[in-house]
Amino acid sequence: MRCRSFLISVLLASLIGCAPKPTTQSPQPVVMAKVAGQPISAALFDYYVEKSTGQAPDKIDAGLKKRLLDDLIGIEATAAAGAPLAKPTDEQAIELARLEILSKVAENAAGVYAAPSDQELQTTYQSYVSSLPANEYHVAHILVATEALAVRVVLDLDHGTDFATLAKERSADDSKARGGDLGWISPGHLPKAFTDSVSSLKPGQYTKQPVQTPYGWHVIKLVESRPAAVPPFDQVKAQLAVNPQQERRVKFVQSTLAKTTIERLTPPHDWQEARCEDAADQDD
């Protein structure tokens, strides 16, 4: 139980960024304190100091060192107290945390999270720009609850009724106060059926067939259109930096899997049956 208690304390420490540094030294580790008989190594304490303060242990004063050691002793003590209370789900959470930490170590060592080069960022930016819509549209609409009501709106427009007037009288959303004006929109910011219909119109035209979206039935008018603005590179550079890192991570995981022997020991249906049997045994 004491061994298990110490393991849990170390892994709990890792959850808050305090995992001990791996060591290959053979001599007995220096012990800073013992809690319920379990040692707190100097290596763990040094790592805790560095993670907590951002400084090497020899760069901080004795008073701060004592407070940090007290903190680590508190972690060890509460972990030891929690060990007898741990549920299987707690043990799985600790194991998952361990795996995630080691996975992150491997990814960092492989350079997954290194800052992207200017060439990588420019390539990502060009791909981003090519994915942007060619145009954006200034539109107005009249939103009603049923297709029949929308058809009636179209008939009234065909007979010369002013679009803004009808919108103020019949539209079911807040845009009615503006005569149905939605301002400038970009494809992708509204339902596809809506923007597809807009892209087929010329300025001043409205949809002759009502358009259905999850919001209801629309009669849409295109006021004007213009080429979509392309954000400058410097404006989106920070957010684009994430993309190369994500791509590197995918490639790293794939290459690691390709070099790793993996055995799937049971088919999915057998695995599910085994889980059900385990659950039934626990209930008994």
Protein Blocks (a to p, Z undefined) as FASTA:
>chain_A
ZZmmmmmmmmmmmmnopaccddfbfbdcddfbdeehiacdfklmmmmmmmmnopafklpc
fklmmmmmmmmmmmmmmmmmmmmmpcfklmmmmmmmmmmmmmmmmmmmnommgccdfklm
mmmmmmmmmmpcfbdcdddddddfbfklmmmmmmmmmnopafklmmmmmpcbfklmnnop
abjadehiacfklmmmmmmpcehiacfbdcddfkbccddddfbdcddddddfklmmmmmm
mmmmmmmmmmmmmmmmmmpccddfbdfklmmmmmmmmmmmmmZZ
